[in-house]
Amino acid sequence: MRRRFETQLLKILTWLSAALTFGTLLFLIVYILINGIPYLKPSLFSLTYNTENVSLFPALITTFFVVCLSLILAVPIGIFTAIYLVEYAKSNNKLVILIRLTAETLAGIPSIIYGLFGLLFFVTWLKWGPSLLAGTFTMSIMILPLIMRTTEESLRGVPQSFREGSFALGAGKLRTIFRIVLPAATPGILAGVILSIGRIIGETAALIYTSGTVAQVPEGLFSSGRTLAVHMYALSSEGLYTGQAYGTAVILLVVVVIINTLSSVVAKKMMGGKTDE
């Protein structure tokens, strides 16, 4: 009876936790939609920003650039570092211990610290100024530990029999990694990339200090620009465009949902193609 009571209690607590989480998420989504949809007007998507339309279109383009450039810099480095840690390095290697300690430390640093570092190093010392390039490098450093750790865990989750079977067929280590191990670990790696995209899109503190808050489409890598999250923060902090800030939040929410949906579709297709093979 006691064991059955404990089981039922744990089951109830689990359901309550799930319901609380889902309810909180649903409340946030509904609240944002109710307050933001009435302000989604064509003027909010004008090609240029001014004080009358407070257009989010330049911020949307800047967000796209920051996300793409940050992933181009961080994803290869994170994946290859994880491959070295899992497939080549020994677990008791001092370099491996140092790399993991560094990654865990970087993952726990607040984003404002990344912003101050980017301001001092990229903006001031390298003299890049508040620019798309400075914001991109700062965000790359921020998401690198996340990509590296998720890739490492995904590689460790691939059964050892996959590697042994490939070796038995005469494939080398490098060919085994890129033709057998990495495809099997792709869904986990893609999950880390999705989380990284979400962090980039929602970041404000680090980008205010590095990429700046200029409400225009960057003309180049050394031009300043604001992302959607920075745009929303700027509108809400001014206190004059609170409704437009909610409208920007709706677009931000839609962008995140679209990215997650497309990523899930890609992952399913990749897994389906691998199953067919």
VOVEX-517721 format. One record per residue (C-alpha): residue number from 1; residue in one letter; x, y, z. Coordinates in pm, whole numbers, plus 32768, in hexadecimal, padded with zeros to 4 digits. Each point is the difference from the previous one (the first is absolute). Layout:
% VOVEX-517721
<node><num>NUM</num><residu>a</residu><x>X</x><y>Y</y><z>Z</z></node>
...
This chain:
% VOVEX-517721
<node><num>1</num><residu>m</residu><x>8000</x><y>8000</y><z>8000</z></node>
<node><num>2</num><residu>r</residu><x>8118</x><y>80EF</y><z>8053</z></node>
<node><num>3</num><residu>r</residu><x>80B2</x><y>7FBB</y><z>7EB9</z></node>
<node><num>4</num><residu>r</residu><x>7EBD</x><y>802D</y><z>7F3E</z></node>
<node><num>5</num><residu>f</residu><x>7FBD</x><y>8149</y><z>80B3</z></node>
<node><num>6</num><residu>e</residu><x>815D</x><y>8080</y><z>7FAD</z></node>
<node><num>7</num><residu>t</residu><x>7FD3</x><y>7F9C</y><z>7E95</z></node>
<node><num>8</num><residu>q</residu><x>7EB3</x><y>80B5</y><z>7FE6</z></node>
<node><num>9</num><residu>l</residu><x>8090</x><y>8133</y><z>80B0</z></node>
<node><num>10</num><residu>l</residu><x>8126</x><y>8012</y><z>7F10</z></node>
<node><num>11</num><residu>k</residu><x>7F13</x><y>7FD4</y><z>7EDB</z></node>
<node><num>12</num><residu>i</residu><x>7F26</x><y>811E</y><z>807A</z></node>
<node><num>13</num><residu>l</residu><x>812D</x><y>80E2</y><z>8038</z></node>
<node><num>14</num><residu>t</residu><x>807F</x><y>7FB0</y><z>7EA2</z></node>
<node><num>15</num><residu>w</residu><x>7EB2</x><y>8058</y><z>7F63</z></node>
<node><num>16</num><residu>l</residu><x>7FE6</x><y>813F</y><z>80CE</z></node>
<node><num>17</num><residu>s</residu><x>815D</x><y>806B</y><z>7F96</z></node>
<node><num>18</num><residu>a</residu><x>7FB1</x><y>7FBF</y><z>7E93</z></node>
<node><num>19</num><residu>a</residu><x>7EB5</x><y>80B9</y><z>801A</z></node>
<node><num>20</num><residu>l</residu><x>80A6</x><y>8127</y><z>80AE</z></node>
<node><num>21</num><residu>t</residu><x>810E</x><y>8017</y><z>7EF7</z></node>
<node><num>22</num><residu>f</residu><x>7F09</x><y>7FE7</y><z>7EE0</z></node>
<node><num>23</num><residu>g</residu><x>7F13</x><y>80F6</y><z>80A5</z></node>
<node><num>24</num><residu>t</residu><x>8114</x><y>8101</y><z>8033</z></node>
<node><num>25</num><residu>l</residu><x>8071</x><y>7FDF</y><z>7E98</z></node>
<node><num>26</num><residu>l</residu><x>7E9B</x><y>801A</y><z>7F7F</z></node>
<node><num>27</num><residu>f</residu><x>7FBF</x><y>8134</y><z>80D6</z></node>
<node><num>28</num><residu>l</residu><x>8137</x><y>80B0</y><z>7F7B</z></node>
<node><num>29</num><residu>i</residu><x>7FAA</x><y>7FB1</y><z>7E97</z></node>
<node><num>30</num><residu>v</residu><x>7E95</x><y>806F</y><z>8021</z></node>
<node><num>31</num><residu>y</residu><x>8064</x><y>813C</y><z>80BA</z></node>
<node><num>32</num><residu>i</residu><x>80FB</x><y>8062</y><z>7EF3</z></node>
<node><num>33</num><residu>l</residu><x>7F0D</x><y>7FB5</y><z>7EE5</z></node>
<node><num>34</num><residu>i</residu><x>7EE0</x><y>80C4</y><z>809D</z></node>
<node><num>35</num><residu>n</residu><x>80D8</x><y>8132</y><z>803D</z></node>
<node><num>36</num><residu>g</residu><x>80CC</x><y>7FEF</y><z>7EC1</z></node>
<node><num>37</num><residu>i</residu><x>7F1D</x><y>7F95</y><z>7EE1</z></node>
<node><num>38</num><residu>p</residu><x>7F37</x><y>8149</y><z>7FFA</z></node>
<node><num>39</num><residu>y</residu><x>8144</x><y>80BC</y><z>7FB5</z></node>
<node><num>40</num><residu>l</residu><x>806D</x><y>7F25</y><z>7EDC</z></node>
<node><num>41</num><residu>k</residu><x>7FC7</x><y>8101</y><z>7EF1</z></node>
<node><num>42</num><residu>p</residu><x>80A8</x><y>8022</y><z>7EA9</z></node>
<node><num>43</num><residu>s</residu><x>80C0</x><y>8130</y><z>807C</z></node>
<node><num>44</num><residu>l</residu><x>80B0</x><y>7F21</y><z>80FD</z></node>
<node><num>45</num><residu>f</residu><x>80A3</x><y>7F4A</y><z>7EDB</z></node>
<node><num>46</num><residu>s</residu><x>8079</x><y>8130</y><z>7F3E</z></node>
<node><num>47</num><residu>l</residu><x>8155</x><y>7FEA</y><z>7F5D</z></node>
<node><num>48</num><residu>t</residu><x>8088</x><y>8126</y><z>80C7</z></node>
<node><num>49</num><residu>y</residu><x>7FD3</x><y>805F</y><z>816D</z></node>
<node><num>50</num><residu>n</residu><x>7F80</x><y>814F</y><z>807A</z></node>
<node><num>51</num><residu>t</residu><x>7F50</x><y>8083</y><z>8136</z></node>
<node><num>52</num><residu>e</residu><x>7EAB</x><y>7FDF</y><z>7F59</z></node>
<node><num>53</num><residu>n</residu><x>8005</x><y>7E96</y><z>7F8E</z></node>
<node><num>54</num><residu>v</residu><x>810C</x><y>7F76</y><z>80F2</z></node>
<node><num>55</num><residu>s</residu><x>8034</x><y>7EEE</y><z>7EFE</z></node>
<node><num>56</num><residu>l</residu><x>808F</x><y>7EB4</y><z>8072</z></node>
<node><num>57</num><residu>f</residu><x>806C</x><y>7F96</y><z>7EA2</z></node>
<node><num>58</num><residu>p</residu><x>8169</x><y>807F</y><z>801F</z></node>
<node><num>59</num><residu>a</residu><x>801B</x><y>7F4B</y><z>814E</z></node>
<node><num>60</num><residu>l</residu><x>7F79</x><y>7EC1</y><z>7F60</z></node>
<node><num>61</num><residu>i</residu><x>810A</x><y>800D</y><z>7EF0</z></node>
<node><num>62</num><residu>t</residu><x>8110</x><y>8049</y><z>8101</z></node>
<node><num>63</num><residu>t</residu><x>7F8B</x><y>7ED8</y><z>80D1</z></node>
<node><num>64</num><residu>f</residu><x>801D</x><y>7F1E</y><z>7ED1</z></node>
<node><num>65</num><residu>f</residu><x>8164</x><y>8077</y><z>7FBC</z></node>
<node><num>66</num><residu>v</residu><x>806D</x><y>7FD9</y><z>816A</z></node>
<node><num>67</num><residu>v</residu><x>7F6F</x><y>7EA0</y><z>801A</z></node>
<node><num>68</num><residu>c</residu><x>809A</x><y>7F85</y><z>7EBB</z></node>
<node><num>69</num><residu>l</residu><x>8159</x><y>8097</y><z>803B</z></node>
<node><num>70</num><residu>s</residu><x>800D</x><y>7F8A</y><z>8169</z></node>
<node><num>71</num><residu>l</residu><x>7FA8</x><y>7E9B</y><z>7F9B</z></node>
<node><num>72</num><residu>i</residu><x>8100</x><y>8005</y><z>7EE8</z></node>
<node><num>73</num><residu>l</residu><x>810C</x><y>8058</y><z>80FF</z></node>
<node><num>74</num><residu>a</residu><x>7F93</x><y>7F2E</y><z>812A</z></node>
<node><num>75</num><residu>v</residu><x>7F6E</x><y>7EBE</y><z>7F6E</z></node>
<node><num>76</num><residu>p</residu><x>813B</x><y>7F7B</y><z>7F4F</z></node>
<node><num>77</num><residu>i</residu><x>80E0</x><y>8052</y><z>8129</z></node>
<node><num>78</num><residu>g</residu><x>7F0E</x><y>7F65</y><z>80F9</z></node>
<node><num>79</num><residu>i</residu><x>7FCA</x><y>7EC2</y><z>7F35</z></node>
<node><num>80</num><residu>f</residu><x>8171</x><y>7FC4</y><z>7FB7</z></node>
<node><num>81</num><residu>t</residu><x>805B</x><y>8042</y><z>816B</z></node>
<node><num>82</num><residu>a</residu><x>7EFC</x><y>7F01</y><z>8070</z></node>
<node><num>83</num><residu>i</residu><x>8085</x><y>7F04</y><z>7F02</z></node>
<node><num>84</num><residu>y</residu><x>815D</x><y>802A</y><z>808E</z></node>
<node><num>85</num><residu>l</residu><x>7F88</x><y>7FD6</y><z>8166</z></node>
<node><num>86</num><residu>v</residu><x>7F2F</x><y>7EC9</y><z>7FBA</z></node>
<node><num>87</num><residu>e</residu><x>80B6</x><y>7F4B</y><z>7EEA</z></node>
<node><num>88</num><residu>y</residu><x>816F</x><y>8055</y><z>8029</z></node>
<node><num>89</num><residu>a</residu><x>805A</x><y>808A</y><z>8157</z></node>
<node><num>90</num><residu>k</residu><x>8029</x><y>7F29</y><z>8135</z></node>
<node><num>91</num><residu>s</residu><x>7F14</x><y>8046</y><z>8120</z></node>
<node><num>92</num><residu>n</residu><x>8119</x><y>8041</y><z>80F8</z></node>
<node><num>93</num><residu>n</residu><x>80B8</x><y>80EB</y><z>7F15</z></node>
<node><num>94</num><residu>k</residu><x>8050</x><y>814D</y><z>80A8</z></node>
<node><num>95</num><residu>l</residu><x>7FA6</x><y>80BD</y><z>7EC2</z></node>
<node><num>96</num><residu>v</residu><x>7EAA</x><y>7F57</y><z>7FF8</z></node>
<node><num>97</num><residu>i</residu><x>7FC4</x><y>8058</y><z>816D</z></node>
<node><num>98</num><residu>l</residu><x>8062</x><y>816A</y><z>7FB9</z></node>
<node><num>99</num><residu>i</residu><x>7F1E</x><y>8018</y><z>7ECF</z></node>
<node><num>100</num><residu>r</residu><x>7ED4</x><y>7F75</y><z>80BC</z></node>
<node><num>101</num><residu>l</residu><x>803E</x><y>80E1</y><z>812B</z></node>
<node><num>102</num><residu>t</residu><x>8016</x><y>812D</y><z>7F18</z></node>
<node><num>103</num><residu>a</residu><x>7EC0</x><y>7F9F</y><z>7F4A</z></node>
<node><num>104</num><residu>e</residu><x>7F3F</x><y>7FD1</y><z>8144</z></node>
<node><num>105</num><residu>t</residu><x>8082</x><y>814D</y><z>8082</z></node>
<node><num>106</num><residu>l</residu><x>7F9E</x><y>80B7</y><z>7EC1</z></node>
<node><num>107</num><residu>a</residu><x>7EA6</x><y>7F62</y><z>8009</z></node>
<node><num>108</num><residu>g</residu><x>7FC0</x><y>8091</y><z>8159</z></node>
<node><num>109</num><residu>i</residu><x>8070</x><y>8165</y><z>7FBB</z></node>
<node><num>110</num><residu>p</residu><x>7EE5</x><y>8102</y><z>7FF1</z></node>
<node><num>111</num><residu>s</residu><x>7FC1</x><y>809A</y><z>7EAC</z></node>
<node><num>112</num><residu>i</residu><x>804F</x><y>815D</y><z>8081</z></node>
<node><num>113</num><residu>i</residu><x>8165</x><y>7F8C</y><z>803E</z></node>
<node><num>114</num><residu>y</residu><x>801A</x><y>7F90</y><z>7E96</z></node>
<node><num>115</num><residu>g</residu><x>7F80</x><y>8156</y><z>7F9A</z></node>
<node><num>116</num><residu>l</residu><x>8104</x><y>80B4</y><z>80D0</z></node>
<node><num>117</num><residu>f</residu><x>8113</x><y>7F1D</y><z>7F78</z></node>
<node><num>118</num><residu>g</residu><x>7F8C</x><y>8041</y><z>7E9B</z></node>
<node><num>119</num><residu>l</residu><x>7FF6</x><y>8175</y><z>8046</z></node>
<node><num>120</num><residu>l</residu><x>8160</x><y>8006</y><z>808D</z></node>
<node><num>121</num><residu>f</residu><x>80A2</x><y>7F0D</y><z>7F0C</z></node>
<node><num>122</num><residu>f</residu><x>7F4B</x><y>800B</y><z>7EB1</z></node>
<node><num>123</num><residu>v</residu><x>7F6C</x><y>815C</y><z>800B</z></node>
<node><num>124</num><residu>t</residu><x>8115</x><y>80C0</y><z>80B3</z></node>
<node><num>125</num><residu>w</residu><x>8149</x><y>7F40</y><z>7FEC</z></node>
<node><num>126</num><residu>l</residu><x>7FD7</x><y>7F7A</y><z>7E9D</z></node>
<node><num>127</num><residu>k</residu><x>7F57</x><y>8149</y><z>7F9F</z></node>
<node><num>128</num><residu>w</residu><x>7EDF</x><y>7F59</y><z>7F4D</z></node>
<node><num>129</num><residu>g</residu><x>7F0A</x><y>80EC</y><z>80A4</z></node>
<node><num>130</num><residu>p</residu><x>7E96</x><y>7FA0</y><z>8046</z></node>
<node><num>131</num><residu>s</residu><x>7FD0</x><y>7F22</y><z>7ED2</z></node>
<node><num>132</num><residu>l</residu><x>7F63</x><y>7EC5</y><z>7F78</z></node>
<node><num>133</num><residu>l</residu><x>8155</x><y>7F57</y><z>800A</z></node>
<node><num>134</num><residu>a</residu><x>803A</x><y>804E</y><z>816F</z></node>
<node><num>135</num><residu>g</residu><x>7EA6</x><y>7F7E</y><z>805E</z></node>
<node><num>136</num><residu>t</residu><x>8031</x><y>7EC7</y><z>7F2E</z></node>
<node><num>137</num><residu>f</residu><x>814C</x><y>7FA4</y><z>80A1</z></node>
<node><num>138</num><residu>t</residu><x>7F72</x><y>8040</y><z>815B</z></node>
<node><num>139</num><residu>m</residu><x>7ED3</x><y>7F21</y><z>7FC0</z></node>
<node><num>140</num><residu>s</residu><x>80DF</x><y>7EF2</y><z>7F6B</z></node>
<node><num>141</num><residu>i</residu><x>80C9</x><y>7FF1</y><z>8141</z></node>
<node><num>142</num><residu>m</residu><x>7EBC</x><y>7FF7</y><z>80C9</z></node>
<node><num>143</num><residu>i</residu><x>7F62</x><y>7ED9</y><z>7F46</z></node>
<node><num>144</num><residu>l</residu><x>8142</x><y>7F3B</y><z>7FCC</z></node>
<node><num>145</num><residu>p</residu><x>7FEE</x><y>7F41</y><z>814F</z></node>
<node><num>146</num><residu>l</residu><x>7E96</x><y>7F9E</y><z>7FBE</z></node>
<node><num>147</num><residu>i</residu><x>804A</x><y>7F75</y><z>7EA6</z></node>
<node><num>148</num><residu>m</residu><x>8139</x><y>7F51</y><z>807A</z></node>
<node><num>149</num><residu>r</residu><x>7F58</x><y>7F55</y><z>8128</z></node>
<node><num>150</num><residu>t</residu><x>7EC8</x><y>7F91</y><z>7F42</z></node>
<node><num>151</num><residu>t</residu><x>80D6</x><y>7F78</y><z>7EE6</z></node>
<node><num>152</num><residu>e</residu><x>80DD</x><y>7F49</y><z>80F7</z></node>
<node><num>153</num><residu>e</residu><x>7ED6</x><y>7F5D</y><z>80A9</z></node>
<node><num>154</num><residu>s</residu><x>7F6B</x><y>7FA3</y><z>7EAF</z></node>
<node><num>155</num><residu>l</residu><x>8143</x><y>7F5B</y><z>7F90</z></node>
<node><num>156</num><residu>r</residu><x>8016</x><y>7F3E</y><z>8145</z></node>
<node><num>157</num><residu>g</residu><x>7E9C</x><y>7F89</y><z>7FC7</z></node>
<node><num>158</num><residu>v</residu><x>805C</x><y>7F53</y><z>7EBA</z></node>
<node><num>159</num><residu>p</residu><x>8027</x><y>7E88</y><z>8049</z></node>
<node><num>160</num><residu>q</residu><x>8164</x><y>7F80</y><z>7FF8</z></node>
<node><num>161</num><residu>s</residu><x>7F8B</x><y>7EE6</y><z>7F1D</z></node>
<node><num>162</num><residu>f</residu><x>7FD5</x><y>8100</y><z>7EE8</z></node>
<node><num>163</num><residu>r</residu><x>8172</x><y>8053</y><z>800F</z></node>
<node><num>164</num><residu>e</residu><x>806A</x><y>7E94</y><z>8024</z></node>
<node><num>165</num><residu>g</residu><x>7F2D</x><y>7F99</y><z>7ED5</z></node>
<node><num>166</num><residu>s</residu><x>8099</x><y>8113</y><z>7F2C</z></node>
<node><num>167</num><residu>f</residu><x>8160</x><y>7F9D</y><z>8067</z></node>
<node><num>168</num><residu>a</residu><x>7FB1</x><y>7E94</y><z>7FB3</z></node>
<node><num>169</num><residu>l</residu><x>7F9F</x><y>8062</y><z>7E9D</z></node>
<node><num>170</num><residu>g</residu><x>8152</x><y>80A6</y><z>7FCF</z></node>
<node><num>171</num><residu>a</residu><x>7FA4</x><y>816D</y><z>8031</z></node>
<node><num>172</num><residu>g</residu><x>80FC</x><y>80E5</y><z>80A5</z></node>
<node><num>173</num><residu>k</residu><x>7FBF</x><y>80CC</y><z>8137</z></node>
<node><num>174</num><residu>l</residu><x>7FC8</x><y>8148</y><z>7F49</z></node>
<node><num>175</num><residu>r</residu><x>7F10</x><y>7F5F</y><z>7F07</z></node>
<node><num>176</num><residu>t</residu><x>7F47</x><y>7F54</y><z>811C</z></node>
<node><num>177</num><residu>i</residu><x>7FD2</x><y>8146</y><z>80B9</z></node>
<node><num>178</num><residu>f</residu><x>7F79</x><y>80C5</y><z>7ED8</z></node>
<node><num>179</num><residu>r</residu><x>7F37</x><y>7EEC</y><z>7F55</z></node>
<node><num>180</num><residu>i</residu><x>7F7C</x><y>7F3A</y><z>8128</z></node>
<node><num>181</num><residu>v</residu><x>801E</x><y>80B5</y><z>814D</z></node>
<node><num>182</num><residu>l</residu><x>7FA5</x><y>8165</y><z>7F9D</z></node>
<node><num>183</num><residu>p</residu><x>7EC5</x><y>7FA2</y><z>7F3A</z></node>
<node><num>184</num><residu>a</residu><x>7F87</x><y>7F32</y><z>8127</z></node>
<node><num>185</num><residu>a</residu><x>8040</x><y>8123</y><z>80ED</z></node>
<node><num>186</num><residu>t</residu><x>7F60</x><y>8106</y><z>7F1C</z></node>
<node><num>187</num><residu>p</residu><x>7EB2</x><y>8021</y><z>80BC</z></node>
<node><num>188</num><residu>g</residu><x>80B3</x><y>8050</y><z>8146</z></node>
<node><num>189</num><residu>i</residu><x>80ED</x><y>80F1</y><z>7F54</z></node>
<node><num>190</num><residu>l</residu><x>7EDB</x><y>80A8</y><z>7F57</z></node>
<node><num>191</num><residu>a</residu><x>7F54</x><y>8027</y><z>8150</z></node>
<node><num>192</num><residu>g</residu><x>812F</x><y>80BC</y><z>8081</z></node>
<node><num>193</num><residu>v</residu><x>7FFD</x><y>80E0</y><z>7ECD</z></node>
<node><num>194</num><residu>i</residu><x>7E8D</x><y>8049</y><z>8037</z></node>
<node><num>195</num><residu>l</residu><x>8041</x><y>8061</y><z>816A</z></node>
<node><num>196</num><residu>s</residu><x>811E</x><y>80DD</y><z>7F8B</z></node>
<node><num>197</num><residu>i</residu><x>7F21</x><y>80AE</y><z>7F03</z></node>
<node><num>198</num><residu>g</residu><x>7F00</x><y>8040</y><z>8110</z></node>
<node><num>199</num><residu>r</residu><x>8108</x><y>8098</y><z>80E0</z></node>
<node><num>200</num><residu>i</residu><x>8081</x><y>80E2</y><z>7EEC</z></node>
<node><num>201</num><residu>i</residu><x>7EA5</x><y>8078</y><z>7FA1</z></node>
<node><num>202</num><residu>g</residu><x>7FA1</x><y>8049</y><z>8168</z></node>
<node><num>203</num><residu>e</residu><x>8145</x><y>80A8</y><z>8066</z></node>
<node><num>204</num><residu>t</residu><x>8006</x><y>8172</y><z>8054</z></node>
<node><num>205</num><residu>a</residu><x>810C</x><y>8054</y><z>8103</z></node>
<node><num>206</num><residu>a</residu><x>8129</x><y>7F7F</y><z>7F37</z></node>
<node><num>207</num><residu>l</residu><x>7F8C</x><y>8097</y><z>7EB7</z></node>
<node><num>208</num><residu>i</residu><x>7FB0</x><y>815A</y><z>8087</z></node>
<node><num>209</num><residu>y</residu><x>8170</x><y>802E</y><z>8059</z></node>
<node><num>210</num><residu>t</residu><x>808D</x><y>7F63</y><z>7EC4</z></node>
<node><num>211</num><residu>s</residu><x>7F1C</x><y>801D</y><z>7ED1</z></node>
<node><num>212</num><residu>g</residu><x>7F5A</x><y>8141</y><z>8078</z></node>
<node><num>213</num><residu>t</residu><x>7E9A</x><y>807C</y><z>7FEA</z></node>
<node><num>214</num><residu>v</residu><x>7FF5</x><y>80B1</y><z>7EB0</z></node>
<node><num>215</num><residu>a</residu><x>7EAC</x><y>7FBC</y><z>7F61</z></node>
<node><num>216</num><residu>q</residu><x>8071</x><y>7FBD</y><z>7E9D</z></node>
<node><num>217</num><residu>v</residu><x>806D</x><y>7EE0</y><z>7F26</z></node>
<node><num>218</num><residu>p</residu><x>817C</x><y>7FDD</y><z>8023</z></node>
<node><num>219</num><residu>e</residu><x>80B5</x><y>8069</y><z>7EC5</z></node>
<node><num>220</num><residu>g</residu><x>8127</x><y>7F22</y><z>8052</z></node>
<node><num>221</num><residu>l</residu><x>80AC</x><y>7F38</y><z>810E</z></node>
<node><num>222</num><residu>f</residu><x>807E</x><y>813C</y><z>80A7</z></node>
<node><num>223</num><residu>s</residu><x>7EAC</x><y>80A9</y><z>8004</z></node>
<node><num>224</num><residu>s</residu><x>7F2B</x><y>8010</y><z>8139</z></node>
<node><num>225</num><residu>g</residu><x>7EA5</x><y>7F67</y><z>8018</z></node>
<node><num>226</num><residu>r</residu><x>7F02</x><y>7F81</y><z>80FC</z></node>
<node><num>227</num><residu>t</residu><x>7F63</x><y>7EA8</y><z>8013</z></node>
<node><num>228</num><residu>l</residu><x>7E90</x><y>7FBB</y><z>8047</z></node>
<node><num>229</num><residu>a</residu><x>803C</x><y>7FD0</y><z>8173</z></node>
<node><num>230</num><residu>v</residu><x>80C8</x><y>8144</y><z>8018</z></node>
<node><num>231</num><residu>h</residu><x>7EF5</x><y>80B0</y><z>7F34</z></node>
<node><num>232</num><residu>m</residu><x>7EF0</x><y>7F86</y><z>80EA</z></node>
<node><num>233</num><residu>y</residu><x>80CD</x><y>806C</y><z>8130</z></node>
<node><num>234</num><residu>a</residu><x>803F</x><y>8158</y><z>7F6C</z></node>
<node><num>235</num><residu>l</residu><x>7E8E</x><y>8039</y><z>7FB6</z></node>
<node><num>236</num><residu>s</residu><x>7F8C</x><y>7F8D</y><z>8156</z></node>
<node><num>237</num><residu>s</residu><x>810C</x><y>80C7</y><z>80BA</z></node>
<node><num>238</num><residu>e</residu><x>7F9E</x><y>8141</y><z>7F4D</z></node>
<node><num>239</num><residu>g</residu><x>7E9D</x><y>7FD7</y><z>8081</z></node>
<node><num>240</num><residu>l</residu><x>7F65</x><y>8096</y><z>7EC6</z></node>
<node><num>241</num><residu>y</residu><x>7FD7</x><y>7EC8</y><z>7F2C</z></node>
<node><num>242</num><residu>t</residu><x>7F96</x><y>7EF2</y><z>80F4</z></node>
<node><num>243</num><residu>g</residu><x>7EFD</x><y>7F76</y><z>7F10</z></node>
<node><num>244</num><residu>q</residu><x>80FF</x><y>7FE8</y><z>7EE7</z></node>
<node><num>245</num><residu>a</residu><x>80EA</x><y>7F4F</y><z>80F3</z></node>
<node><num>246</num><residu>y</residu><x>7EF3</x><y>7EF8</y><z>8037</z></node>
<node><num>247</num><residu>g</residu><x>7FD7</x><y>7FE6</y><z>7E87</z></node>
<node><num>248</num><residu>t</residu><x>8175</x><y>7FC3</y><z>7FE0</z></node>
<node><num>249</num><residu>a</residu><x>7FE3</x><y>7EF3</y><z>810C</z></node>
<node><num>250</num><residu>v</residu><x>7EF6</x><y>7F52</y><z>7F2C</z></node>
<node><num>251</num><residu>i</residu><x>80E6</x><y>7FFF</y><z>7ED0</z></node>
<node><num>252</num><residu>l</residu><x>811E</x><y>7F85</y><z>80DA</z></node>
<node><num>253</num><residu>l</residu><x>7F24</x><y>7EE5</y><z>807C</z></node>
<node><num>254</num><residu>v</residu><x>7F97</x><y>7FA4</y><z>7E9E</z></node>
<node><num>255</num><residu>v</residu><x>816B</x><y>7FFE</y><z>7F89</z></node>
<node><num>256</num><residu>v</residu><x>8065</x><y>7F13</y><z>8118</z></node>
<node><num>257</num><residu>v</residu><x>7EDC</x><y>7F17</y><z>7FB6</z></node>
<node><num>258</num><residu>i</residu><x>8053</x><y>7FFA</y><z>7E8C</z></node>
<node><num>259</num><residu>i</residu><x>816E</x><y>7FB4</y><z>8042</z></node>
<node><num>260</num><residu>n</residu><x>7FAC</x><y>7EE7</y><z>80F3</z></node>
<node><num>261</num><residu>t</residu><x>7F00</x><y>7F6D</y><z>7F0F</z></node>
<node><num>262</num><residu>l</residu><x>80EE</x><y>8006</y><z>7ED7</z></node>
<node><num>263</num><residu>s</residu><x>8115</x><y>7F69</y><z>80D1</z></node>
<node><num>264</num><residu>s</residu><x>7F1C</x><y>7EE7</y><z>8074</z></node>
<node><num>265</num><residu>v</residu><x>7F99</x><y>7FB7</y><z>7E9A</z></node>
<node><num>266</num><residu>v</residu><x>816B</x><y>7FF7</y><z>7F90</z></node>
<node><num>267</num><residu>a</residu><x>805D</x><y>7F18</y><z>811F</z></node>
<node><num>268</num><residu>k</residu><x>7EE1</x><y>7F11</y><z>7FAE</z></node>
<node><num>269</num><residu>k</residu><x>805D</x><y>7FF9</y><z>7E91</z></node>
<node><num>270</num><residu>m</residu><x>816B</x><y>7FBC</y><z>8053</z></node>
<node><num>271</num><residu>m</residu><x>7F9D</x><y>7EE7</y><z>80ED</z></node>
<node><num>272</num><residu>g</residu><x>7F0F</x><y>7F75</y><z>7EFD</z></node>
<node><num>273</num><residu>g</residu><x>810A</x><y>8004</y><z>7EF3</z></node>
<node><num>274</num><residu>k</residu><x>80F5</x><y>7F55</y><z>80E8</z></node>
<node><num>275</num><residu>t</residu><x>7EFD</x><y>7EF3</y><z>8052</z></node>
<node><num>276</num><residu>d</residu><x>7FC2</x><y>7FC1</y><z>7E8D</z></node>
<node><num>277</num><residu>e</residu><x>8172</x><y>7FD2</y><z>7FC8</z></node>
